[in-house]
Amino acid sequence: MGGTMTIPPAVVFSRLAFGPRPAEPDAASGRPDWLARWLDRQLSPDLSPDGHDDPEVERRLAAAKLRIRYPAGDGWEAVDEDRPLACLGQPIEALWPLAANRPAVAGPERQRPRLEVAAATLIRAVHSRWQLREVLVDFWHNHFNVNAAGEPAVAAALPVYDRDVIRRHALGNFRAFLEAVATSSAMQVYLNNRSSRAGAANENYARELFELHGLGRDAYLNALYNRWRDVPGALRGAPDGYIDQDVYEAARAFTGWTLEDGAGLGGDARLPVTGRFTYVEGWHDNYQKRVLGREFDPFQSPMDDGRRVLDLVADHPATARNLCTALCRRLVADDPPAGLVALAARVWTESRSKPDQIARVVRAIALSPDFARIRDAKVKRPLELVASFACGAGIDLVPTNALLGELDGSGQRLFGWPAPVGHPDRMESWLGAAAMRRRWALLLGLAENRWETGAIDLAARFPAPLPAAAAVDRWQGLLHGDEPEPATTAAILTGMGLAADAMLTPGTKAGDDRLRRVAAFVAMAPRFNQR
């Protein structure tokens, strides 16, 4: 634990938050235990019973608007208006008509829920005082990825998925989280389990439950064994990993887990059309099963087969390793030390019955010597880049359609990654030439307020004229939270054609333009891009 005494606040807030937090009293206290105290608060956020944020974020969410525009069509009038984020608090029953397209509506209406959740994500990343929760919400959205950009029914379900599944469980118990995901409308649609029936089980959800959500790809042993009894440990009910037979049997366990989407039940009977999760006994395969070396007796109580699969997945040692590796990769390094993963996995296993299991694991990672020791081992993805720049530059960020479009083009299309694996979480995926150009364009556009997201408050940071070199140094301090690097200062001055002693005067067009561009160039330097 001693490593936590020397870790700079700037490093903590670049990993466990979306950017610098100069007003954090714990960091400013100078106490050696400031990080532990900050974690205590961040991992037990003071949320309302329905999971709402602090009042300031709620105010910003209520005030936010996005443009929606489309021509008249078959059954609808033309629309061109700024509209509040009205989908965020809606129940699935109110949103599901967009999935069913009854009555028929224009395409932008069906994608509206995704854009609203993306806008709310930006607001929370910049303005929420519960920063660590927001970091983990982003992590879990990628871990339990659904593609709302590619499927209107997933888009319709996304506000509920974000609010009642991901946010509600982001710091909680993983077993409870698994069931919330499995029964969510978004995942039921995305991985096709709502159409899974006895005799025609759809294996998509079961496969991703094992491969991504739970045990992980390293535990897939089908290349070595093709019979369940040959897997080491299987005969005593504790197999080292899983094979295709486990996937097929688990898929049978989840038959009948579906949605109220109007599907026929036989004769004139049909399910309601609400989008809510439901269980249809007549669609369930009630015969015996065998999953991960465990026998399932036939004709169990409703949903017991699927719940038992979730129990086995949540409790498997490979799940602890897979999830803890992913958390360490997100919070520490692309290739986290084996000892850190083992530490996290031990806490994960010891806490598996605790309601705050995930929070306990994150705390252990953040207070570990490896967390304090390892530096410059991650790179910010575009969402982190935008949010941290807004925080450091003092932009009172307001999301706009144009900014969301730029984020989409940057490679991080929020809630629109097509594959179940979610956005990449390794540096090489974000450091190609094209990706770097988009990153720089994002920073310069924010600095110059090209997308009407909010201007930098230059007057608060530069109340008087100052030499160009001093301006670059000041921006480095504001954005990096550390001492300026002379090489960075020299490179920016040379690139801008400025003498070190050239005076920049705030309040003038030339002075303000240069100060904004200096901010963007400082943020383009490697140090700001690292986590």
N, C-alpha and C positions, 0 to 999 in steps of 0.2 A: 504493500500500500504506500510505501514511501515515495514512489514515483509521482504520486498525485500532488506532492507538495511543490514541485517545481514546474509543473506544466503551465504554460502561459494561457491566460484566458482566451487569447485570439485563436489558439489551437483548439481549445475546447469548443468554442462557439462556431468554428468552421466545420466541426464534425458532429456535434450534438445539437446544433442549431443551424438556422439558415443565415448565418452571418454575424457580424459584430454586435455585441450587446453592451454598449458603454454604460448604460444605466443600471446594470445588474448589481445590486448591493453586495451580494456574496463575493463577486469577482473584485469589486472595489475595496473590500474590507481588508485585504492583505492577510487574512487569517490562513494558516496552512491547511485548514480543513474546509476551505471555501467550496471546493468542488463537491465534496460529500454533502454539504448543506444544500447546495444548488440542486444536486440530484434528488435529494429527499423531497424537495418541493416539486421539481419537474416530473418525477415519477408518481406523484400523488396529486395530480392537478385538481384544483377546486372547480369542478364542472357541475353544472346543473344536472338534475336527474335525467334529462333527455340528452345529455352530452354536449350542451352548448358551451361555447367558448367564453372568454372574458367579455364584459359588456362592450369594450371598445371594438373588438372584432365583430360582435353582433351588430353594432351600429354601422360598421363599414359594409357588412354583408347586406343589411337592409337598404343602404343608400346606393349600392352598386347597381349599374345597369349595363346591358350589352345591347348592341344594335341587332335587330332582326329585319331582314329585307327579302322579299320575294314577289314575283309578279302574280297576277290572278291566274287561277288554274281551274281545273275541273272540280268545282264544288267549293272553292274558297276565293275570297277577295284578296287583292294585293295588300301587302303589309310593308311598311317602312317606318320603324319606330324604335326608340330606346325603351327597353323593357326591363323591369327589375328581375332579380334572380328568384323567380316565383316557384321554381321546381324544387328547390333545396329542401323545404320542409314538408313536401307532399308525401302522403302514403302511396304505396304501390297501386292501390285501386284507382287513384286519381291520375296516375301516370300511364297505366297500362293501355288506355285507348291509343296512345302513340305507338305502342308495340303492335297492337292489332290493326292499326290504321283504320279504325272505325270510330267516328267518320273519317274519311280520307282527308289528309292534311298535306301541306307542302313539305318537301324534304327538310328544309331548315327547321321546321317545328319538331321533326322527329329527332334531329340532332341537338336540339336546344338543351336537353338535360345534361349532355356531356359538356357542352361549353360552359354551362352554369357551374358545374362541379369544378371544372378547370379554373374558372375565374375565382371561385371561392378558395381553391387550393393556393392560388397566388396571394390572395389577401391574407390568408392564415400564415403562409410561409413568411411574409414580411412583417405582419403586425401582431401575431399571436404571442402572448407571453408564455404559452405552453409550447416552447420551441421543440423540445425533445419529443413530445408527443407528435408534433407535425413531421419530424424526421422519421419516426417509426411508422406513421400513417403512410408516408411515401414508400417506405420499405415494404410494408405489407401489401400495398396496392400492386407492387411489382411481383411480390411472391405469389399472391393470389390473383394474378393478372386476368382481366377480362377485356375484350376489345369492343369498346362502346362505339368506336368510329366505324366499325365494319358491320354492325348488326343493330338495327333500330330497336329491337326488343331489349338488347343489353343497354343501349343508351337510355331507354325509358326507365330501366331498373337501376341505373347508376346512382342517382341521388340516395336511394334507400340503401344500396350496397355500401356507399361511402359512409353514410350516417349511422346506420344501425348494425353494420357488420364490421367494417374495417376500423372506424373510429371507436366504436364501443368496445372492441376487443384488443386494440393495439397494444395495451399495457397489461392485458389480463392473462387468462389461462388458455393454453394452446388447444387443449382438448375441446373446450367450449367454443373456441374460435373456429376449429375445424367444422364443427356441426353447424355453426352459423353460416359459414361459407357454403357447405354442402346443401343447405336448405334455402339459400338465397336465390331469388329470381334470376339475378344476373348470371350466376354460375350454372344454374340449371339450364339456362338457354345457351350460354357460351360453350359448354362442354356436352350439350345434347342429352343430359340425363332425363330431361322431362319426357323424352320419347322412348325411354328404356322400358321394355316390357318382358314379362316371362316368356321364354322361348325366343326372344330377339333382344337380348340385353345389349345395350350400347356401352362399349368399354371406355369411351373417351374420358369420362370423369374418373373412373377407377384407375386408369393408367396414370393420369396426372396427379391423382391423390398419392400414389406410390412414388412416381418419378420426380415430381416437383414439390408438391405440398408437404410430403412426409419424408420417406426414407431416403430419397435422392437417387440420382443416376449411379452413383458409386455402389449402391446396394442392389443394382439390377444384375442378377447372376445368371441370366438365361443363356449366355454364351458358354457357361460352364456346366450347367445342369438343366435338364429338360423334364425332370420328374421331381415333384415336391419333396419326396422322401430322401432324395439324394443331397439336398441342400444341407450343409453342416448345421446341426442343431435342430433341424425340422422335426425329427422324431420325438424330441422332448418339448416341442412347442415353442422353441426359441431359435428360429432360423436366422442365419447371419444376414440374409437379404431376401429378395423376392424374385420370382420368375413369372413368366406369362400365365402359368396356371393360377397364380394368386390373383393376377389382374382379372382373369375371366371369372373366377369365383366371386371376387369382390363386386364385379359388375352385376352379377346375379343378386347379390345382397342389396343393391341399391335399386332394383327394379321396383316400380310403384312409387318411388319418390319423384314427384312431378309438380306441375303448376296448374292452377285453375286458369286454363287458357281456352276453354270452350271445346276441348276435345270430346269426342263421342265416347259414351260408356256402354253402348249397346242399346238397340231399340231407339226410342226417342230421347233417352237420357243423355245429358251432356254435362260436363263440368261447367261451373260458372266462369265468367270471363273477368277475373279480378287481378290476375297476375300473382296471387298469393301462393305460397307453397302448400301442397297438400299431399296426402298419402292415399293411394288407391289400392286397397287390398287385392282386388281382382287382377291387378297388373303385376303383383309381386310373385316371384318364383319362391314358393314356400318349401321346396325340397332341401335336403341336407346339402351342406357346403363344407369346404375346407379352405381356410385362408391362413397363411403364415403358420402352417403346421397345426392349426387349431380346428377341431371338428365343430360344426354348427348343426345342432339337431334340427329336424324339419319342423315346420309349423310353429315358429316362434311368435311371440306377441308382435303387434304392428311396429314396424321400423326397428325391431331389435337386431335383425341381421346387419343392417347398415350401421347401426350404432356400435355394434361389437367390432366391426371393421375399423371404425374411427378410433375405438379404444386401442386396438392392436397397433394401429399406425402411430397414434400419439405416444404410446409407451415404448415403442421400439428404440433400442440404442442408436440405430442408424438415423432415426429422425432427430434425436438429440444432436448427433454429429452434423447432420445436414443443415439443420436450422441454425446451430451455433456457428458453423463455418460461415453461413450467409450473413448472420448478424455481425460477426467479426470482420468480414470482408466489407460490409457497409460502413462500419464505424471506425475501422482501424487501417486495414491494408488489403490490397487485392489478393495477396497470398499471406494470410495471417499466420503467426507462429503456431505450431502444433500445440505448444503448452497453453497458449491462450484459449484455443478451441477446446482443449481438454478441460480447462478450468470452467469455461462457460457451460460445457456439456454436463459437468458434475453438478453445477448449480441448477441447470435445467432439470435434471433427473431428480434431484433432491426436492425440487419445488413443484413437481408435476401435479400435485393435488392442491396447490395454493392458488387463490384467485388472482394473485399478482405475479404469477410465474414469470412472465416475460419481463416485467419491470425488474425483478430480482436478477435475472440474467444480464440485462443491460447495465444495471448498477455494477455488477461484478466486472464486466468488461471495462467500463469507464474508469473504475478505480484500480485497474490492474497496472503493474509496472510496464507492461508492453504498450498499453494505451499512452502512457506518458513518454515512453522512450521513442516510439516510432514516429517519424515525421515525414512529410512530403511523399506519402505512399498512396495517395488517392488524388483524383482530379474531380472538380465539380462538374456535375452534369448541368445542362442548360437551366433547369428550374433553379438549382442551387446558385448558379451564376447570377441569374436575374435577381433573385431574392437577396443575396448577399451584397450585390452592388447597390440595390435600392436602400438597404439598411445602412451601409457604410457611407453612401453619398448623401443620405438624408432626403431621398425621394419619397414623398408621401404617395406611394404607388397605388394607382387605380387601374385595375385590369381593363383592357379594351380588346375588341375583336382583332384589331391589327396586331397587338402584342401576342395574343394567342396564336394567330397565324404565323408569326415569326418563330414562336416556340415549336409549332408543328414542323416548320421547315428546318429547324435546327437538329432534328433527329429525335427529339423527345416530345412526341405527340402525346400529350397527357391523356391517359385512358384510351389510347388508340394504338397500342403496340399489338400487331396481329398475332404473334405467337404466344402460347401460354406461358413461356418462360419469362416474359416481362422485359423491360428495358435492360440493356447490358449494365453491369456494375463493375467493369474493369476499365482501366485507363485507356487501353489501346483503342477501345471502341469510340472514344470521344476526342482523339488527338490526330486524326487524319487531316490532310490539307484542307479539304472541303469543310470538315467539321470546324477547324480553327477559324476559317473565314467567317462562318456563320456565327461563331462565338464573338468574334470581334465586331461584327455587324450588330449583334444584340447589344453589346456594351455601348457602342457609339450611338446607336439609336436611342437607348435609354438616357444617356447623358444629354443628348440634344432634344429629348422629348419629341421624337419623330412620331410616336404613336399616341400622343396625348395621354400618357400614363402618369404625368406629374413632373414638374421641373425640380432640378436640384436647388436646394435653398442655399445659394451661394453667400447671401448676406450673413447668414449665421456662422459660416465657416471662414469667410474672408471679409472681415469688417473694414479692412484698410488695404491700400495698395501694398504690394510686396514684390520682391524680385522673383523671376521665373523659377530659379532653382529652389527658392524657399517654398514656392507654391507646389512644385513637384514633391518636395520632401513632406509638406503638410498632407498632401493627398495620400502619400504612402502611409503616413501614420494613421490617417482616418480609415483607410481601407484595409491595411494590413494589421493594425493594432500593434505595431512594432517599430523599431528604429528603421529609418530609410536606408536603402541600399544605394551607395554612390554610383554604382554602375548603371542602375536603372534610371537614376536622375540624369546622368550624362547621356544615355541613349535616347531618352525622351526629348531632352533639349535639342540634341542633334537632329533627331527626326523632325521636330517642329521648326527647325531653323531659328531657335531662340538663343540669345546670349544668356548666360547664367544671371547677369545683373539686369536684364531687361525688365522693366516694371510692368506688372499686370494690375490694372485698375478695375476692381469690381464696380458694377453699376454702369459701366460703359459697354457698348456692344462688343467692341474688340476684346476687352478684358474678360467679359463673361464668356464669350465664345471660346477663348483660349483656356480658361479655367475648366470649362466643361470637357473640352477635348483632352486636357491633361488628366482629368479624372478617368476618362475612358482608357487612355493609354496606360495609366498606372494599373488599371484593372486587367489590361491585356497581358501584363507581365506574368511570368510563371508563378511568382509567389502568391498572387491573388487567386490564380486558377487551381492551386493545390488545396487539398483538405488535410 
